[in-house]
């Protein structure tokens, strides 16, 4: 999936349904490190402060 679309989906899920990045990954069976690396490759980085990828 295109990382620019993926970041939108992930941030929407974080905002609406997940308590944390860990919660989102466990709920959907996603490898957290792989997700973070995939989005970092498109220069999106997780902000603990906002709870979103920026």
C-alpha positions as CSV (number, residue, x, y, z in Angstrom):
1,X,0.0,0.0,0.0
2,X,1.2,3.5,-0.7
3,X,2.7,4.9,2.5
4,X,0.8,8.2,2.0
5,X,-2.5,6.4,2.1
6,X,-1.3,4.1,4.9
7,X,-0.5,7.0,7.2
8,X,-4.0,8.4,6.7
9,X,-5.6,5.0,7.6
10,X,-3.3,4.5,10.6
11,X,-3.8,8.0,12.0
12,X,-7.6,7.7,11.6
13,X,-7.5,4.4,13.4
14,X,-5.3,5.9,16.2
15,X,-7.6,8.8,16.5
16,X,-10.9,6.9,16.5
17,X,-10.4,3.4,17.8
18,X,-7.0,2.7,19.3
19,X,-5.6,3.7,22.7
20,X,-2.0,3.6,21.4
21,X,0.2,2.5,18.6
22,X,0.8,-0.8,20.5
23,X,-3.0,-1.3,20.9
24,X,-3.6,-0.7,17.1
25,X,-0.9,-3.2,16.1
26,X,-2.1,-5.9,18.5
27,X,-5.7,-5.4,17.5
28,X,-4.9,-5.7,13.8
29,X,-2.1,-8.2,14.0
30,X,0.4,-5.8,12.6
31,X,4.2,-5.9,13.3
32,X,4.8,-2.5,15.0
33,X,8.4,-2.3,14.0
34,X,7.6,-3.0,10.4
35,X,4.8,-0.4,10.3
36,X,7.1,2.2,11.9
37,X,9.9,1.4,9.4
38,X,7.5,1.5,6.4
39,X,6.2,4.9,7.3
40,X,9.7,6.2,8.2
41,X,10.7,5.3,4.7
42,X,8.2,8.0,3.6
43,X,9.4,10.4,6.3
44,X,6.5,9.9,8.6
45,X,7.5,9.4,12.3
46,X,5.4,8.6,15.3
47,X,4.9,11.4,17.7
48,X,4.2,10.2,21.3
49,X,3.0,13.7,22.1
50,X,0.2,13.7,19.5
51,X,-0.3,10.0,19.2
52,X,-0.1,10.3,15.4
53,X,2.4,9.8,12.6
54,X,3.6,13.2,11.2
